[in-house]
Amino acid sequence: MNALIKSKFSPRRGFALIAALFIVVMLGLCLALLAAAFSYELRMPSILQNHGQLQALLLSSGAALENRLLNGQKIMGDWSVNMPPQLSAAGGQINIDCENSTDDKLVARISASYTGLTTQQTLTFARNGKTWQLENINLQ
């Protein structure tokens, strides 16, 4: 009679072991996904700060270009904007390449870099009498 009882309960113990292993594996996967999401959320403020700094660099490059245009300084060719030491130390850099497509049009390609991230924009200016007026901005 003991042989009948043992054979009756043997398959159920194997099924319980497989179910328990499945639950442990699923729990491990859930914990791994939670850890990855938590890690991403911890990095998010730094990522947003770096992208915000890139946007600020693009704005300051437009202001530097406008300042040169207003003061009649040399703008043609490839030149860079002087950066504060803390931005330079973090890899901050602005390069501006200006060219005349015609006598009445000026195209400036601006590249900004910060902490390994890079973004670019193209500004198109049109001559309006003796001044230049911003005509188009293309953010890439």
Buried (B, 14 or more C-beta within 10 A) or exposed (E): EEEEEEEEEEEEEEEEEEEEEEEEEEEEEEEEEEEEEEEEEEEEEEEEEBEEBBEBBBEBBBEBBBEBBEEEEEBEEEBEBEBEEEBEEBEBBBBBBBEEEEEEBBBBBBBBBBBEEEBBBBBBBBBEEEEBEBBEEEEE
